[in-house]
Amino acid sequence: MDIKIVVVLISGAIALLSAILGIYNQNKITTLNHQFNLQSRELDKKEEFEKLLSRYRDPLLRATCDFQSRLYNIIQIGFLKIHYDRSERERDYAINNTLFVTAEYLGWIEIIRTEIQFLDLGENSLTKNFNEIIERISHIFLSAKYDLTYRLLRGEQRAIGEIMIEKSDQRLLCIGYAEFRDKMNDSKFSFWFDTLVASIEVLAKNPESKLKRMIMLQHALIDLIDFLDPDSIRVSANRRSKIDA
């Protein structure tokens, strides 16, 4: 074969190989860049959620602790019956403060839900775990497999959360107990608590009955406390006991 033809063939082969390697390298770079961008976006979404959670962690944690503590006391020591029978003042407190700790929890959950809807947080494990816990709590509230005592449908949970929210200095906050007591004099506000008031009266008269929903709520609230404060920095470990089901 003519040497010139051989040179041309070799040159062509080298050029083809170079082109193939160039395309492969470019595709590899494109793939790596795409993976890097995806990882960066997921990291950004995780950081956004962590930033949002850090803003509301303390008030949500406090509200969750207060709510689970009240459930614990109702179930374990008969809180409602004890205060219901002592005096009109203590009966009023037992009813309204129990309503308040329930509503305050729902209020902070609604605030976080409102903030989240404006963010693209993706499905990172942190967001997913948080959503799974609060969804489980919501489902326990509404589930028909328990007695109707202390049952709240999803829309009722949202509505109570909404009426607990106030805006202060461009931030969303939950109203305090004093303002809650004032608002309970307004029938449009207190209407949303009618079914819970009826449940509290049933539980006060029969403290050992119809507690399954409350027990399951208490368990799920402890799981939320563990998520929000995994190292027991804000809430000590001895305040995380789950009631024996």
C-alpha positions as CSV (number, residue, x, y, z in Angstrom):
1,M,0.0,0.0,0.0
2,D,1.2,3.5,-0.9
3,I,2.8,5.1,2.1
4,K,0.8,8.3,1.5
5,I,-2.5,6.3,1.8
6,V,-1.3,4.7,5.0
7,V,-0.4,8.2,6.4
8,V,-3.8,9.5,5.4
9,L,-5.6,6.5,7.0
10,I,-3.6,6.8,10.2
11,S,-4.3,10.5,10.3
12,G,-8.0,9.9,9.7
13,A,-8.1,7.3,12.5
14,I,-6.3,9.6,14.9
15,A,-8.7,12.4,14.0
16,L,-11.8,10.1,14.4
17,L,-10.4,8.8,17.8
18,S,-9.8,12.4,18.9
19,A,-13.3,13.4,17.9
20,I,-14.8,10.4,19.8
21,L,-12.7,11.1,22.9
22,G,-13.7,14.8,22.6
23,I,-17.4,13.9,22.5
24,Y,-17.0,11.4,25.3
25,N,-15.2,13.9,27.5
26,Q,-17.7,16.6,26.7
27,N,-20.6,14.3,27.6
28,K,-18.8,13.3,30.8
29,I,-18.3,16.9,31.7
30,T,-21.9,17.7,30.9
31,T,-23.1,14.8,33.1
32,L,-20.8,15.8,35.9
33,N,-22.0,19.4,35.7
34,H,-25.6,18.3,35.7
35,Q,-25.0,16.1,38.7
36,F,-23.2,18.9,40.5
37,N,-26.0,21.3,39.7
38,L,-28.6,18.9,41.0
39,Q,-26.6,18.3,44.2
40,S,-26.1,22.0,44.6
41,R,-29.8,22.7,44.2
42,E,-30.7,19.9,46.7
43,L,-28.1,21.4,49.1
44,D,-29.7,24.8,48.7
45,K,-33.2,23.4,49.3
46,K,-32.0,21.7,52.4
47,E,-30.3,24.9,53.6
48,E,-33.6,26.8,52.9
49,F,-35.5,24.3,55.0
50,E,-33.0,24.4,57.8
51,K,-33.1,28.2,57.8
52,L,-36.9,28.1,57.9
53,L,-36.9,25.5,60.7
54,S,-34.3,27.4,62.7
55,R,-36.6,30.5,62.6
56,Y,-39.6,28.6,64.1
57,R,-37.9,25.7,65.9
58,D,-38.1,27.2,69.4
59,P,-41.8,28.3,69.4
60,L,-42.9,25.1,67.6
61,L,-40.9,23.0,70.1
62,R,-42.4,24.8,73.0
63,A,-45.9,24.5,71.7
64,T,-45.4,20.8,71.0
65,C,-44.0,20.2,74.5
66,D,-47.0,22.0,76.1
67,F,-49.5,20.1,74.0
68,Q,-47.9,16.6,74.7
69,S,-47.5,17.5,78.4
70,R,-51.2,18.3,78.7
71,L,-52.1,15.1,76.9
72,Y,-49.8,13.2,79.3
73,N,-51.4,14.8,82.4
74,I,-54.9,14.2,81.1
75,I,-54.2,10.6,80.6
76,Q,-51.9,9.8,83.4
77,I,-53.1,11.9,86.3
78,G,-56.7,12.9,85.3
79,F,-55.9,16.6,84.9
80,L,-59.3,17.4,83.5
81,K,-61.3,15.7,86.3
82,I,-59.1,17.1,89.0
83,H,-59.6,20.8,87.9
84,Y,-63.1,20.3,86.7
85,D,-64.4,19.4,90.1
86,R,-62.4,21.9,92.2
87,S,-64.0,25.3,91.3
88,E,-65.5,27.2,88.4
89,R,-62.2,29.1,88.0
90,E,-60.2,25.9,87.7
91,R,-62.8,24.3,85.4
92,D,-62.6,27.3,83.1
93,Y,-58.8,27.1,83.1
94,A,-58.8,23.3,82.4
95,I,-61.1,23.8,79.4
96,N,-59.6,26.9,77.9
97,N,-55.9,26.2,78.5
98,T,-56.3,22.7,77.0
99,L,-57.9,24.3,74.0
100,F,-55.1,26.9,73.8
101,V,-52.2,24.4,73.9
102,T,-53.9,22.4,71.2
103,A,-54.6,25.5,69.0
104,E,-51.1,26.9,69.6
105,Y,-49.5,23.8,68.2
106,L,-51.9,23.9,65.1
107,G,-51.1,27.6,64.8
108,W,-47.3,27.1,64.5
109,I,-47.8,24.2,62.1
110,E,-50.0,26.5,59.9
111,I,-47.4,29.2,60.0
112,I,-44.6,26.8,58.8
113,R,-47.0,25.4,56.2
114,T,-47.7,29.0,55.0
115,E,-43.9,29.7,54.7
116,I,-43.1,26.4,53.0
117,Q,-45.6,27.0,50.2
118,F,-43.5,29.8,48.8
119,L,-40.3,27.7,48.8
120,D,-39.2,24.9,46.5
121,L,-37.8,22.6,49.1
122,G,-37.6,19.4,47.1
123,E,-37.7,16.0,48.7
124,N,-34.5,15.9,50.8
125,S,-34.6,13.6,53.8
126,L,-34.9,16.4,56.4
127,T,-37.9,17.9,54.8
128,K,-39.4,14.5,54.1
129,N,-39.0,13.4,57.8
130,F,-40.6,16.6,59.1
131,N,-43.5,16.3,56.7
132,E,-44.1,12.7,57.6
133,I,-44.3,13.4,61.3
134,I,-46.7,16.4,61.0
135,E,-48.8,14.5,58.5
136,R,-49.0,11.6,61.0
137,I,-50.2,13.9,63.7
138,S,-52.8,15.4,61.4
139,H,-54.0,11.9,60.4
140,I,-54.3,10.9,64.1
141,F,-56.4,13.9,64.7
142,L,-58.8,13.1,61.9
143,S,-58.8,9.3,61.9
144,A,-62.2,7.7,62.2
145,K,-60.7,4.4,63.6
146,Y,-60.7,5.9,67.1
147,D,-63.6,7.1,69.2
148,L,-64.9,10.6,68.0
149,T,-63.5,12.2,71.2
150,Y,-61.0,15.0,70.4
151,R,-61.4,14.4,66.7
152,L,-60.6,17.3,64.3
153,L,-61.0,17.0,60.5
154,R,-58.2,18.3,58.3
155,G,-60.0,21.5,57.4
156,E,-60.8,22.1,61.1
157,Q,-57.2,21.7,62.0
158,R,-56.2,24.2,59.3
159,A,-59.0,26.7,60.4
160,I,-57.9,26.6,64.0
161,G,-54.3,27.2,63.0
162,E,-55.3,30.1,60.8
163,I,-57.3,31.9,63.5
164,M,-54.4,31.6,65.9
165,I,-52.0,33.6,63.6
166,E,-51.3,37.3,63.8
167,K,-48.8,39.4,61.9
168,S,-46.1,41.4,63.8
169,D,-43.3,43.3,62.2
170,Q,-43.7,41.3,58.9
171,R,-43.5,38.0,60.8
172,L,-46.2,35.5,61.5
173,L,-46.8,34.7,65.2
174,C,-49.3,32.8,67.3
175,I,-51.5,34.8,69.7
176,G,-50.9,34.4,73.4
177,Y,-53.2,32.9,76.0
178,A,-54.6,36.2,77.2
179,E,-55.6,37.2,73.7
180,F,-57.0,33.7,73.1
181,R,-59.2,34.0,76.2
182,D,-60.6,37.3,74.9
183,K,-61.3,35.9,71.5
184,M,-63.1,33.0,73.0
185,N,-65.9,35.5,73.8
186,D,-66.4,35.9,70.0
187,S,-68.8,33.2,68.7
188,K,-67.1,33.3,65.3
189,F,-63.8,32.4,67.0
190,S,-65.1,29.9,69.6
191,F,-67.2,28.1,67.0
192,W,-64.1,26.2,65.8
193,F,-63.6,24.7,69.3
194,D,-67.1,23.5,70.0
195,T,-66.3,19.8,69.3
196,L,-63.2,20.0,71.4
197,V,-65.1,21.5,74.3
198,A,-67.6,18.7,74.1
199,S,-64.8,16.2,74.2
200,I,-63.1,17.8,77.2
201,E,-66.4,17.6,79.1
202,V,-66.7,13.9,78.2
203,L,-63.1,13.3,79.3
204,A,-63.6,15.2,82.6
205,K,-66.5,13.1,83.5
206,N,-65.0,9.8,82.3
207,P,-61.2,10.2,82.6
208,E,-60.3,6.6,81.9
209,S,-62.3,6.2,78.7
210,K,-61.8,7.1,75.0
211,L,-58.1,7.9,75.3
212,K,-56.7,6.0,72.3
213,R,-56.5,9.1,70.0
214,M,-54.8,11.2,72.7
215,I,-52.3,8.4,73.4
216,M,-51.4,8.2,69.8
217,L,-51.2,12.0,69.5
218,Q,-48.8,12.1,72.5
219,H,-46.5,9.5,70.9
220,A,-46.4,11.4,67.6
221,L,-45.7,14.7,69.4
222,I,-42.8,13.1,71.2
223,D,-41.4,12.0,67.8
224,L,-41.7,15.6,66.6
225,I,-39.8,16.8,69.7
226,D,-37.1,14.2,69.0
227,F,-36.9,15.5,65.4
228,L,-36.7,19.2,66.5
229,D,-34.3,18.6,69.4
230,P,-32.4,15.3,68.7
231,D,-29.6,16.1,71.2
232,S,-32.0,17.0,74.1
233,I,-30.5,20.5,74.3
234,R,-33.8,22.4,74.7
235,V,-36.0,19.6,76.1
236,S,-34.5,17.1,78.6
237,A,-34.8,13.4,77.9
238,N,-37.0,12.8,81.0
239,R,-39.7,15.0,79.3
240,R,-40.0,12.7,76.4
241,S,-41.7,9.6,77.9
242,K,-44.3,8.0,75.7
243,I,-47.4,6.8,77.5
244,D,-47.9,3.0,77.5
245,A,-50.5,2.3,74.9
